[in-house]
Amino acid sequence: MDNNSNSIKDIHFDVLKEIGNIGAGNAATSLSKLMNRKIDMTLPLVRILELNEVAASLGGEENIVAGIYFQMDGDLNGFIMFLLDIESSKNLTNILMGREDSTQELDEMDKSALQEVGNILSGAYISSLSSLTHLNIKISVPSLCIDMAGAILSVPAIYFSQISDKILLINTELCEGDKQVNANFLLIPDFDSFKTLMKSLGVSL
């Protein structure tokens, strides 16, 4: 990552963290309403990463994860990814369905639930980003893939590497009783959109 990117990280950490905080709050509220019970989320950890740093932040390239993809357009173009390890995925679907399933297998109902939650959480974060930046941002319907982190990231990385080398990673933990979900939200704008995002936050690149 170049010096300019490091400077951006230092200058805008508080703003990016606020996006994560508001997004996490909105997401927790949306999920609580959906399930009619309280869902808590920890304060998020916000980082700007290079593409080759993402897999390590998810537990390594061989770690199995569920990835929910969204295309982003409007004032910002690029992609959004919502990533969960399998244990967190199963905990999340157990929370949603009010059950105790200790298997690590994700059936069709689990997958459908993950797509819906990914849609809710991504929508909450994008709504927060739009409110803070006054940008019009739209996202597509979700697409789900379950595989090793390296495999999930390798195919989109071929495309992402042509449009951006900067990823905003927001990591937070969702809790309901003794069930914990480690959630990762990745915002991957193209080069022009990254400039637009930074300009909306008060910096010209």
N, CA, C and O of each residue as an XYZ file, in Angstrom:
820
protein
N       0.850     -1.188      0.000
C       0.000      0.000      0.000
C       0.883      1.234      0.000
O       1.873      1.286      0.730
N       0.539      2.232     -0.811
C       1.419      3.382     -0.933
C       1.207      4.339      0.239
O       0.295      4.180      1.051
N       2.092      5.345      0.293
C       2.047      6.279      1.399
C       0.738      7.053      1.435
O       0.218      7.369      2.505
N       0.203      7.359      0.229
C      -1.048      8.090      0.163
C      -2.169      7.308      0.817
O      -3.016      7.875      1.507
N      -2.170      5.980      0.591
C      -3.191      5.131      1.189
C      -3.049      5.108      2.705
O      -4.044      5.140      3.428
N      -1.800      5.051      3.185
C      -1.578      5.062      4.623
C      -2.047      6.376      5.226
O      -2.624      6.402      6.313
N      -1.790      7.488      4.496
C      -2.222      8.792      4.956
C      -3.740      8.840      5.037
O      -4.302      9.374      5.994
N      -4.410      8.273      4.015
C      -5.865      8.227      4.023
C      -6.348      7.460      5.243
O      -7.283      7.887      5.921
N      -5.716      6.336      5.520
C      -6.132      5.521      6.663
C      -6.028      6.329      7.956
O      -6.939      6.296      8.783
N      -4.931      7.046      8.132
C      -4.727      7.809      9.351
C      -5.737      8.954      9.473
O      -6.337      9.150     10.530
N      -5.916      9.699      8.395
C      -6.770     10.880      8.430
C      -8.230     10.514      8.595
O      -8.971     11.195      9.304
N      -8.653      9.424      7.933
C     -10.082      9.120      7.861
C     -10.520      7.951      8.722
O     -11.653      7.483      8.611
N      -9.630      7.479      9.578
C     -10.001      6.331     10.407
C     -11.271      6.594     11.212
O     -12.154      5.740     11.286
N     -11.358      7.785     11.817
C     -12.532      8.087     12.645
C     -13.811      8.101     11.818
O     -14.852      7.623     12.268
N     -13.732      8.659     10.588
C     -14.913      8.711      9.730
C     -15.309      7.313      9.280
O     -16.488      6.960      9.307
N     -14.326      6.515      8.865
C     -14.606      5.148      8.421
C     -15.131      4.308      9.578
O     -16.010      3.467      9.390
N     -14.590      4.535     10.775
C     -15.079      3.807     11.944
C     -16.517      4.199     12.241
O     -17.325      3.361     12.640
N     -16.836      5.477     12.045
C     -18.205      5.927     12.281
C     -19.167      5.268     11.295
O     -20.287      4.916     11.663
N     -18.735      5.099     10.039
C     -19.552      4.381      9.065
C     -19.829      2.973      9.571
O     -20.956      2.483      9.503
N     -18.775      2.328     10.082
C     -18.922      0.978     10.620
C     -19.829      0.943     11.835
O     -20.662      0.047     11.969
N     -19.668      1.934     12.737
C     -20.494      1.989     13.941
C     -21.971      2.152     13.602
O     -22.820      1.432     14.127
N     -22.268      3.100     12.724
C     -23.666      3.358     12.357
C     -24.239      2.165     11.595
O     -25.383      1.764     11.809
N     -23.421      1.606     10.701
C     -23.873      0.439      9.949
C     -24.167     -0.739     10.851
O     -25.173     -1.427     10.672
N     -23.293     -0.981     11.827
C     -23.509     -2.083     12.766
C     -24.768     -1.855     13.580
O     -25.536     -2.788     13.816
N     -24.986     -0.611     14.012
C     -26.189     -0.291     14.773
C     -27.453     -0.500     13.954
O     -28.437     -1.062     14.435
N     -27.409     -0.035     12.701
C     -28.570     -0.221     11.818
C     -28.824     -1.693     11.539
O     -29.971     -2.140     11.513
N     -27.741     -2.449     11.327
C     -27.873     -3.875     11.047
C     -28.457     -4.611     12.248
O     -29.340     -5.454     12.092
N     -27.966     -4.294     13.448
C     -28.476     -4.938     14.658
C     -29.958     -4.624     14.857
O     -30.738     -5.497     15.236
N     -30.339     -3.375     14.598
C     -31.745     -2.981     14.720
C     -32.611     -3.733     13.725
O     -33.690     -4.215     14.072
N     -32.135     -3.835     12.474
C     -32.894     -4.534     11.431
C     -33.078     -6.008     11.773
O     -34.170     -6.552     11.617
N     -32.006     -6.657     12.242
C     -32.093     -8.070     12.602
C     -32.980     -8.278     13.825
O     -33.729     -9.252     13.900
N     -32.890     -7.357     14.781
C     -33.719     -7.466     15.980
C     -35.201     -7.393     15.612
O     -36.017     -8.142     16.149
N     -35.541     -6.490     14.698
C     -36.925     -6.361     14.249
C     -37.363     -7.619     13.504
O     -38.487     -8.090     13.673
N     -36.462     -8.161     12.675
C     -36.782     -9.349     11.894
C     -37.094    -10.529     12.803
O     -38.016    -11.300     12.536
N     -36.320    -10.668     13.886
C     -36.467    -11.830     14.767
C     -37.258    -11.543     16.031
O     -37.508    -12.439     16.837
N     -37.654    -10.272     16.199
C     -38.454     -9.862     17.353
C     -37.749    -10.154     18.679
O     -38.392    -10.502     19.669
N     -36.431    -10.010     18.686
C     -35.666    -10.112     19.929
C     -34.345     -9.370     19.750
O     -33.915     -9.122     18.624
N     -33.706     -9.019     20.861
C     -32.526     -8.168     20.821
C     -31.310     -8.893     20.259
O     -30.985    -10.004     20.678
N     -30.648     -8.252     19.308
C     -29.390     -8.735     18.758
C     -28.335     -7.658     19.006
O     -28.537     -6.497     18.650
N     -27.215     -8.037     19.612
C     -26.153     -7.080     19.908
C     -25.023     -7.216     18.899
O     -24.769     -8.300     18.374
N     -24.348     -6.097     18.635
C     -23.157     -6.115     17.797
C     -22.057     -5.335     18.501
O     -22.303     -4.282     19.090
N     -20.842     -5.865     18.433
C     -19.702     -5.173     19.021
C     -19.305     -3.990     18.148
O     -19.686     -3.910     16.980
N     -18.534     -3.069     18.730
C     -17.991     -1.975     17.932
C     -17.096     -2.561     16.843
O     -16.253     -3.411     17.131
N     -17.265     -2.123     15.611
C     -16.516     -2.737     14.513
C     -15.052     -2.316     14.450
O     -14.677     -1.228     14.887
N     -14.246     -3.202     13.898
C     -12.857     -2.906     13.572
C     -12.819     -2.545     12.091
O     -13.237     -3.337     11.246
N     -12.324     -1.363     11.780
C     -12.325     -0.875     10.404
C     -10.895     -0.764      9.896
O     -10.038     -0.162     10.544
N     -10.647     -1.353      8.727
C      -9.314     -1.296      8.132
C      -9.405     -1.083      6.628
O     -10.390     -1.467      5.998
N      -8.368     -0.465      6.053
C      -8.216     -0.423      4.600
C      -7.090     -1.385      4.245
O      -5.962     -1.220      4.710
N      -7.388     -2.390      3.424
C      -6.430     -3.443      3.086
C      -6.140     -3.480      1.600
O      -6.897     -2.951      0.786
N      -5.018     -4.120      1.261
C      -4.757     -4.490     -0.119
C      -5.385     -5.852     -0.372
O      -5.659     -6.597      0.568
N      -5.611     -6.173     -1.624
C      -6.267     -7.428     -1.977
C      -5.586     -8.643     -1.368
O      -6.251     -9.552     -0.872
N      -4.244     -8.655     -1.406
C      -3.532     -9.842     -0.933
C      -3.512     -9.981      0.584
O      -2.979    -10.961      1.104
N      -4.086     -9.017      1.303
C      -4.141     -9.090      2.757
C      -5.474     -9.643      3.264
O      -5.606     -9.961      4.446
N      -6.455     -9.757      2.375
C      -7.810    -10.083      2.809
C      -7.925    -11.506      3.338
O      -8.497    -11.719      4.407
N      -7.381    -12.503      2.598
C      -7.519    -13.906      3.010
C      -6.947    -14.135      4.403
O      -7.542    -14.854      5.207
N      -5.795    -13.529      4.697
C      -5.172    -13.697      6.009
C      -6.068    -13.148      7.115
O      -6.108    -13.696      8.216
N      -6.787    -12.063      6.819
C      -7.668    -11.463      7.816
C      -8.896    -12.324      8.075
O      -9.608    -12.121      9.059
N      -9.146    -13.298      7.179
C     -10.295    -14.187      7.320
C      -9.900    -15.545      7.896
O     -10.698    -16.482      7.881
N      -8.679    -15.655      8.400
C      -8.240    -16.898      9.015
C      -7.376    -17.752      8.127
O      -7.069    -18.889      8.484
N      -6.969    -17.239      6.967
C      -6.106    -17.983      6.062
C      -6.838    -18.438      4.807
O      -8.064    -18.548      4.797
N      -6.077    -18.700      3.755
C      -6.664    -19.030      2.464
C      -7.464    -20.324      2.467
O      -8.381    -20.480      1.661
N      -7.128    -21.270      3.374
C      -7.813    -22.562      3.383
C      -9.023    -22.589      4.321
O      -9.717    -23.602      4.407
N      -9.272    -21.508      5.007
C     -10.417    -21.453      5.916
C     -11.718    -21.407      5.106
O     -11.862    -20.577      4.208
N     -12.670    -22.302      5.427
C     -13.933    -22.346      4.695
C     -14.824    -21.198      5.150
O     -15.041    -20.997      6.345
N     -15.334    -20.453      4.184
C     -16.198    -19.313      4.484
C     -17.405    -19.304      3.561
O     -17.396    -19.900      2.484
N     -18.430    -18.621      4.006
C     -19.587    -18.334      3.165
C     -19.455    -16.888      2.707
O     -19.321    -15.979      3.526
N     -19.492    -16.682      1.402
C     -19.358    -15.344      0.845
C     -20.618    -14.922      0.117
O     -21.106    -15.639     -0.757
N     -21.144    -13.768      0.470
C     -22.313    -13.224     -0.209
C     -21.862    -11.987     -0.962
O     -21.345    -11.041     -0.368
N     -22.064    -12.000     -2.298
C     -21.586    -10.937     -3.175
C     -22.722    -10.009     -3.592
O     -23.865    -10.435     -3.761
N     -22.382     -8.738     -3.752
C     -23.316     -7.755     -4.301
C     -22.554     -6.851     -5.269
O     -21.405     -6.490     -5.013
N     -23.192     -6.489     -6.371
C     -22.621     -5.473     -7.241
C     -23.126     -4.118     -6.773
O     -24.278     -3.984     -6.359
N     -22.272     -3.130     -6.840
C     -22.601     -1.781     -6.366
C     -22.533     -0.810     -7.532
O     -21.569     -0.814     -8.296
N     -23.572      0.034     -7.668
C     -23.524      1.052     -8.718
C     -24.211      2.313     -8.225
O     -24.645      2.394     -7.076
N     -24.301      3.294     -9.110
C     -24.777      4.617     -8.717
C     -23.599      5.565     -8.669
O     -22.801      5.601     -9.606
N     -23.469      6.341     -7.586
C     -22.317      7.253     -7.444
C     -21.032      6.488     -7.152
O     -19.940      6.993     -7.413
N     -21.148      5.277     -6.612
C     -19.996      4.406     -6.380
C     -20.209      3.105     -7.142
O     -21.292      2.521     -7.091
N     -19.180      2.652     -7.845
C     -19.230      1.386     -8.562
C     -18.194      0.425     -7.997
O     -17.121      0.839     -7.558
N     -18.523     -0.851     -8.014
C     -17.614     -1.861     -7.487
C     -18.402     -3.024     -6.921
O     -19.448     -3.397     -7.452
N     -17.891     -3.596     -5.835
C     -18.525     -4.777     -5.257
C     -18.549     -4.694     -3.742
O     -17.756     -3.984     -3.125
N     -19.479     -5.438     -3.160
C     -19.575     -5.616     -1.724
C     -19.525     -7.109     -1.453
O     -20.126     -7.892     -2.189
N     -18.820     -7.512     -0.413
C     -18.795     -8.906      0.004
C     -19.079     -8.982      1.500
O     -18.534     -8.209      2.287
N     -19.939     -9.924      1.880
C     -20.242    -10.197      3.279
C     -19.747    -11.605      3.537
O     -20.270    -12.552      2.949
N     -18.736    -11.776      4.416
C     -18.060    -13.055      4.600
C     -18.161    -13.550      6.039
O     -17.950    -12.798      6.989
N     -18.494    -14.853      6.177
C     -18.608    -15.507      7.470
C     -17.905    -16.852      7.418
O     -17.999    -17.550      6.408
N     -17.191    -17.241      8.494
C     -16.693    -18.609      8.540
C     -17.887    -19.544      8.771
O     -18.978    -19.086      9.112
N     -17.680    -20.845      8.587
C     -18.795    -21.784      8.635
C     -19.438    -21.842     10.021
O     -20.662    -21.913     10.131
N     -18.629    -21.813     11.071
C     -19.193    -21.831     12.422
C     -20.095    -20.624     12.648
O     -21.193    -20.750     13.192
N     -19.621    -19.454     12.227
C     -20.426    -18.245     12.374
C     -21.678    -18.309     11.509
O     -22.745    -17.852     11.918
N     -21.544    -18.884     10.300
C     -22.695    -19.027      9.411
C     -23.776    -19.874     10.065
O     -24.958    -19.535     10.022
N     -23.351    -20.994     10.677
C     -24.310    -21.894     11.311
C     -24.921    -21.245     12.555
O     -26.117    -21.389     12.806
N     -24.106    -20.535     13.329
C     -24.635    -19.833     14.497
C     -25.680    -18.798     14.082
O     -26.704    -18.625     14.743
N     -25.398    -18.118     12.976
C     -26.320    -17.094     12.501
C     -27.650    -17.705     12.060
O     -28.713    -17.182     12.395
N     -27.597    -18.801     11.315
C     -28.852    -19.431     10.883
C     -29.591    -20.041     12.064
O     -30.821    -20.072     12.067
N     -28.864    -20.531     13.072
C     -29.513    -21.031     14.285
C     -30.248    -19.905     15.018
O     -31.356    -20.090     15.521
N     -29.604    -18.734     15.065
C     -30.244    -17.578     15.690
C     -31.516    -17.208     14.933
O     -32.568    -16.976     15.530
N     -31.399    -17.159     13.614
C     -32.537    -16.766     12.788
C     -33.713    -17.720     12.928
O     -34.868    -17.295     12.958
N     -33.412    -19.019     13.012
C     -34.462    -20.028     13.018
C     -34.842    -20.499     14.419
O     -35.717    -21.351     14.575
N     -34.183    -19.941     15.442
C     -34.498    -20.310     16.803
C     -34.298    -21.783     17.091
O     -35.148    -22.414     17.720
N     -33.172    -22.343     16.634
C     -32.936    -23.775     16.769
C     -31.546    -24.031     17.328
O     -30.764    -23.102     17.529
N     -31.249    -25.296     17.577
C     -29.930    -25.718     18.039
C     -29.445    -26.838     17.117
O     -29.638    -28.019     17.407
N     -28.822    -26.461     16.018
C     -28.287    -27.433     15.061
C     -26.769    -27.375     15.156
O     -26.157    -26.388     14.749
N     -26.157    -28.433     15.694
C     -24.709    -28.424     15.943
C     -23.885    -28.892     14.750
O     -22.656    -28.904     14.824
N     -24.533    -29.277     13.649
C     -23.784    -29.714     12.471
C     -23.127    -28.513     11.797
O     -23.509    -27.364     12.021
N     -22.140    -28.808     10.975
C     -21.454    -27.752     10.239
C     -21.884    -27.737      8.766
O     -21.236    -27.115      7.924
N     -22.974    -28.423      8.475
C     -23.498    -28.452      7.109
C     -24.514    -27.329      6.914
O     -25.341    -27.062      7.786
N     -24.439    -26.687      5.769
C     -25.390    -25.631      5.443
C     -26.350    -26.146      4.380
O     -25.948    -26.383      3.241
N     -27.639    -26.325      4.755
C     -28.618    -26.811      3.790
C     -29.203    -25.634      3.008
O     -28.786    -24.492      3.197
N     -30.164    -25.912      2.137
C     -30.722    -24.868      1.285
C     -31.414    -23.786      2.105
O     -31.371    -22.611      1.740
N     -32.054    -24.170      3.214
C     -32.704    -23.181      4.067
C     -31.667    -22.281      4.718
O     -31.870    -21.072      4.836
N     -30.549    -22.877      5.143
C     -29.451    -22.085      5.714
C     -28.934    -21.077      4.686
O     -28.749    -19.898      4.991
N     -28.706    -21.560      3.474
C     -28.147    -20.700      2.429
C     -29.082    -19.538      2.098
O     -28.644    -18.405      1.901
N     -30.385    -19.846      2.039
C     -31.363    -18.798      1.768
C     -31.368    -17.761      2.883
O     -31.461    -16.561      2.625
N     -31.266    -18.234      4.130
C     -31.244    -17.327      5.278
C     -29.994    -16.449      5.260
O     -30.059    -15.261      5.576
N     -28.853    -17.039      4.887
C     -27.606    -16.269      4.825
C     -27.694    -15.164      3.775
O     -27.221    -14.049      3.998
N     -28.297    -15.476      2.637
C     -28.457    -14.461      1.603
C     -29.334    -13.319      2.092
O     -29.051    -12.151      1.827
N     -30.401    -13.663      2.806
C     -31.309    -12.638      3.308
C     -30.622    -11.761      4.349
O     -30.763    -10.539      4.327
N     -29.869    -12.395      5.273
C     -29.163    -11.612      6.290
C     -28.072    -10.765      5.646
O     -27.877     -9.607      6.017
N     -27.358    -11.347      4.676
C     -26.347    -10.577      3.960
C     -26.961     -9.355      3.308
O     -26.361     -8.280      3.297
N     -28.149     -9.520      2.769
C     -28.870     -8.419      2.134
C     -29.205     -7.337      3.157
O     -29.034     -6.148      2.888
N     -29.689     -7.758      4.343
C     -30.054     -6.812      5.398
C     -28.822     -6.064      5.911
O     -28.839     -4.840      6.040
N     -27.752     -6.814      6.203
C     -26.552     -6.188      6.760
C     -25.874     -5.267      5.755
O     -25.462     -4.159      6.100
N     -25.759     -5.727      4.509
C     -25.132     -4.895      3.480
C     -25.963     -3.646      3.227
O     -25.421     -2.556      3.046
N     -27.289     -3.812      3.215
C     -28.159     -2.656      3.042
C     -27.990     -1.647      4.156
O     -28.018     -0.439      3.919
N     -27.813     -2.143      5.385
C     -27.629     -1.249      6.535
C     -26.332     -0.467      6.409
O     -26.306      0.738      6.660
N     -25.249     -1.147      6.022
C     -23.966     -0.461      5.872
C     -23.994      0.542      4.722
O     -23.468      1.647      4.847
N     -24.602      0.161      3.615
C     -24.671      1.064      2.464
C     -25.534      2.275      2.788
O     -25.219      3.392      2.375
N     -26.622      2.062      3.526
C     -27.467      3.178      3.950
C     -26.677      4.150      4.822
O     -26.814      5.367      4.697
N     -25.845      3.593      5.711
C     -25.004      4.430      6.574
C     -23.994      5.217      5.745
O     -23.781      6.409      5.968
N     -23.378      4.529      4.785
C     -22.391      5.173      3.925
C     -23.038      6.285      3.111
O     -22.466      7.366      2.967
N     -24.229      6.023      2.579
C     -24.939      7.029      1.785
C     -25.286      8.254      2.628
O     -25.156      9.391      2.174
N     -25.736      8.004      3.877
C     -26.126      9.106      4.756
C     -24.942     10.003      5.098
O     -25.079     11.225      5.143
N     -23.784      9.399      5.338
C     -22.607     10.172      5.738
C     -21.939     10.879      4.571
O     -21.349     11.945      4.746
N     -22.027     10.288      3.365
C     -21.333     10.849      2.203
C     -22.259     11.590      1.257
O     -21.793     12.304      0.368
N     -23.581     11.430      1.436
C     -24.590     12.016      0.542
C     -24.440     11.495     -0.888
O     -24.728     12.205     -1.852
N     -23.984     10.241     -1.011
C     -23.859      9.610     -2.317
C     -25.020      8.643     -2.532
O     -25.514      8.022     -1.591
N     -25.444      8.529     -3.788
C     -26.497      7.592     -4.157
C     -25.849      6.255     -4.509
O     -25.145      6.155     -5.514
N     -26.079      5.228     -3.691
C     -25.437      3.924     -3.883
C     -26.511      2.842     -3.937
O     -27.373      2.776     -3.060
N     -26.461      2.003     -4.953
C     -27.411      0.908     -5.100
C     -26.655     -0.422     -5.098
O     -25.507     -0.489     -5.538
N     -27.305     -1.481     -4.600
C     -26.686     -2.806     -4.633
C     -27.623     -3.802     -5.308
O     -28.844     -3.654     -5.279
N     -27.016     -4.823     -5.916
C     -27.758     -5.842     -6.641
C     -28.328     -6.879     -5.678
O     -28.111     -6.799     -4.470
N     -29.065     -7.860     -6.225
C     -29.511     -8.992     -5.409
C     -28.282     -9.812     -5.028
O     -27.297     -9.816     -5.767
N     -28.320    -10.516     -3.874
C     -27.136    -11.238     -3.393
C     -26.871    -12.544     -4.126
O     -27.788    -13.187     -4.637
N     -25.586    -12.927     -4.166
C     -25.161    -14.206     -4.720
C     -24.270    -14.891     -3.685
O     -23.335    -14.279     -3.167
N     -24.562    -16.172     -3.380
C     -23.857    -16.879     -2.303
C     -22.887    -17.918     -2.852
O     -23.195    -18.627     -3.810
N     -21.687    -18.001     -2.220
C     -20.701    -19.024     -2.557
C     -20.072    -19.527     -1.257
O     -19.745    -18.732     -0.376
N     -19.903    -20.853     -1.137
C     -19.267    -21.451      0.045
C     -18.026    -22.213     -0.406
O     -18.128    -23.164     -1.181
N     -16.856    -21.799      0.075
C     -15.597    -22.413     -0.364
C     -14.481    -21.911      0.551
O     -14.733    -21.176      1.506
N     -13.235    -22.318      0.247
C     -12.094    -21.789      0.970
C     -11.966    -20.292      0.679
O     -12.282    -19.834     -0.419
N     -11.503    -19.544      1.671
C     -11.389    -18.098      1.519
C     -10.555    -17.737      0.293
O     -10.907    -16.829     -0.459
N      -9.435    -18.462      0.094
C      -8.582    -18.174     -1.048
C      -9.294    -18.391     -2.365
O      -9.120    -17.619     -3.308
N     -10.107    -19.454     -2.431
C     -10.841    -19.759     -3.662
C     -11.927    -18.725     -3.920
O     -12.109    -18.276     -5.052
N     -12.641    -18.352     -2.878
C     -13.707    -17.359     -3.036
C     -13.138    -16.021     -3.496
O     -13.739    -15.328     -4.317
N     -11.968    -15.666     -2.955
C     -11.384    -14.374     -3.290
C     -10.610    -14.383     -4.608
O     -10.395    -13.325     -5.199
N     -10.185    -15.568     -5.079
C      -9.318    -15.617     -6.251
C     -10.013    -15.195     -7.536
O      -9.446    -14.458     -8.342
N     -11.243    -15.665     -7.727
C     -11.941    -15.340     -8.975
C     -12.293    -13.866     -9.064
O     -11.963    -13.225    -10.061
N     -12.967    -13.291     -8.034
C     -13.224    -11.852     -8.122
C     -11.954    -11.012     -8.090
O     -11.937     -9.899     -8.618
N     -10.879    -11.534     -7.472
C      -9.628    -10.768     -7.399
C      -9.071    -10.482     -8.786
O      -8.439     -9.447     -8.999
N      -9.300    -11.393     -9.732
C      -8.830    -11.181    -11.100
C      -9.448     -9.912    -11.670
O      -8.796     -9.138    -12.370
N     -10.735     -9.718    -11.348
C     -11.425     -8.519    -11.815
C     -11.138     -7.328    -10.920
O     -10.881     -6.225    -11.403
N     -11.184     -7.555     -9.595
C     -10.980     -6.469     -8.654
C      -9.621     -5.812     -8.846
O      -9.489     -4.594     -8.725
N      -8.599     -6.635     -9.151
C      -7.248     -6.103     -9.285
C      -7.132     -5.139    -10.454
O      -6.202     -4.334    -10.518
N      -8.090     -5.227    -11.388
C      -8.082     -4.321    -12.530
C      -8.812     -3.009    -12.236
O      -8.629     -2.022    -12.947
N      -9.636     -3.002    -11.189
C     -10.414     -1.798    -10.910
C     -10.032     -1.131     -9.596
O     -10.363      0.034     -9.376
N      -9.333     -1.861     -8.711
C      -9.003     -1.277     -7.413
C      -7.929     -2.090     -6.721
O      -7.782     -3.282     -6.991
N      -7.172     -1.457     -5.826
C      -6.250     -2.203     -4.974
C      -6.514     -1.880     -3.505
O      -5.697     -2.192     -2.638
N      -7.666     -1.250     -3.230
C      -7.998     -0.848     -1.873
C      -9.350     -1.419     -1.484
O     -10.323     -1.290     -2.227
N      -9.411     -2.052     -0.317
C     -10.641     -2.652      0.182
C     -10.908     -2.129      1.585
O     -10.012     -2.130      2.429
N     -12.123     -1.686      1.836
C     -12.521     -1.295      3.178
C     -13.108     -2.519      3.856
O     -14.132     -3.041      3.415
N     -12.466     -2.985      4.934
C     -12.930     -4.151      5.679
C     -13.494     -3.706      7.023
O     -12.805     -3.053      7.807
N     -14.749     -4.062      7.285
C     -15.388     -3.792      8.566
C     -15.673     -5.132      9.220
O     -16.457     -5.924      8.698
N     -15.043     -5.391     10.356
C     -15.235     -6.643     11.080
C     -15.992     -6.363     12.375
O     -15.631     -5.461     13.130
N     -17.037     -7.136     12.625
C     -17.806     -6.969     13.861
C     -18.311     -8.316     14.326
O     -18.312     -9.289     13.572
N     -18.740     -8.365     15.570
C     -19.259     -9.605     16.142
C     -20.705     -9.415     16.549
O     -21.043     -8.493     17.292
N     -21.544    -10.293     16.054
C     -22.972    -10.280     16.370
C     -23.223    -11.313     17.459
O     -22.712    -12.430     17.381
N     -24.004    -10.954     18.471
C     -24.219    -11.852     19.603
C     -25.701    -11.971     19.937
O     -26.445    -10.991     19.907
N     -26.113    -13.207     20.259
C     -27.457    -13.447     20.771
C     -27.354    -14.600     21.762
O     -27.189    -15.756     21.373
N     -27.454    -14.265     23.060
C     -27.214    -15.275     24.083
C     -25.763    -15.729     24.042
O     -24.848    -14.906     24.065
N     -25.550    -17.059     23.980
C     -24.189    -17.587     23.917
C     -23.730    -17.840     22.485
O     -22.652    -18.395     22.269
N     -24.533    -17.441     21.513
C     -24.167    -17.623     20.101
C     -23.462    -16.370     19.595
O     -23.951    -15.254     19.765
N     -22.296    -16.577     18.968
C     -21.521    -15.460     18.444
C     -21.274    -15.646     16.950
O     -21.042    -16.757     16.474
N     -21.328    -14.542     16.229
C     -21.131    -14.555     14.778
C     -20.060    -13.537     14.428
O     -20.228    -12.344     14.680
N     -18.958    -14.001     13.846
C     -17.885    -13.113     13.404
C     -18.164    -12.711     11.960
O     -18.061    -13.534     11.051
N     -18.514    -11.455     11.752
C     -18.961    -10.988     10.442
C     -17.947    -10.032      9.820
O     -17.398     -9.162     10.495
N     -17.709    -10.210      8.519
C     -16.780     -9.353      7.780
C     -17.503     -8.739      6.582
O     -18.090     -9.442      5.759
N     -17.443     -7.420      6.508
C     -18.082     -6.678      5.424
C     -16.982     -6.003      4.617
O     -16.213     -5.212      5.164
N     -16.894     -6.307      3.313
C     -15.861     -5.738      2.450
C     -16.493     -4.823      1.419
O     -17.415     -5.221      0.707
N     -16.000     -3.605      1.341
C     -16.413     -2.647      0.324
C     -15.256     -2.484     -0.657
O     -14.162     -2.074     -0.271
N     -15.503     -2.807     -1.935
C     -14.439     -2.814     -2.946
C     -14.843     -1.880     -4.085
O     -15.436     -2.328     -5.067
N     -14.529     -0.590     -3.968
C     -14.877      0.356     -5.032
C     -13.838      0.340     -6.154
O     -12.689     -0.042     -5.933
N     -14.245      0.756     -7.361
C     -13.250      0.905     -8.417
C     -12.424      2.167     -8.145
O     -12.712      2.905     -7.203
N     -11.391      2.416     -8.974
C     -10.469      3.518     -8.703
C     -11.193      4.858     -8.624
O     -10.992      5.624     -7.681
N     -12.042      5.140     -9.625
C     -12.745      6.423     -9.645
C     -13.686      6.549     -8.454
O     -13.829      7.625     -7.875
N     -14.329      5.436     -8.093
C     -15.264      5.468     -6.969
C     -14.536      5.671     -5.644
O     -15.054      6.328     -4.741
N     -13.324      5.102     -5.526
C     -12.553      5.326     -4.307
C     -12.232      6.810     -4.168
O     -12.287      7.364     -3.070
N     -11.894      7.449     -5.290
C     -11.630      8.890     -5.263
C     -12.892      9.661     -4.887
O     -12.843     10.610     -4.105
N     -14.036      9.235     -5.461
C     -15.307      9.881     -5.141
C     -15.629      9.745     -3.660
O     -16.075     10.697     -3.020
N     -15.397      8.548     -3.122
C     -15.654      8.294     -1.708
C     -14.783      9.172     -0.832
O     -15.270      9.789      0.115
N     -13.489      9.231     -1.143
C     -12.579     10.043     -0.349
C     -12.916     11.535     -0.455
O     -12.835     12.268      0.530
N     -13.295     11.976     -1.666
C     -13.652     13.375     -1.854
C     -14.889     13.714     -1.036
O     -14.977     14.797     -0.458
N     -15.851     12.783     -0.984
C     -17.079     13.020     -0.208
C     -16.779     13.119      1.283
O     -17.556     13.694      2.045
N     -15.646     12.553      1.694
C     -15.210     12.603      3.090
C     -14.263     13.770      3.338
O     -13.760     13.949      4.447
N     -14.021     14.577      2.273
C     -13.250     15.796      2.461
C     -11.822     15.780      1.973
O     -11.048     16.680      2.298
N     -11.443     14.744      1.176
C     -10.063     14.663      0.711
C     -10.012     14.497     -0.802
O     -10.749     13.688     -1.366
N      -9.155     15.252     -1.453
C      -8.924     15.112     -2.887
C      -7.663     14.286     -3.096
O      -6.640     14.542     -2.462
N      -7.732     13.279     -3.998
C      -6.572     12.426     -4.262
C      -5.842     12.897     -5.507
O      -4.835     12.304     -5.894
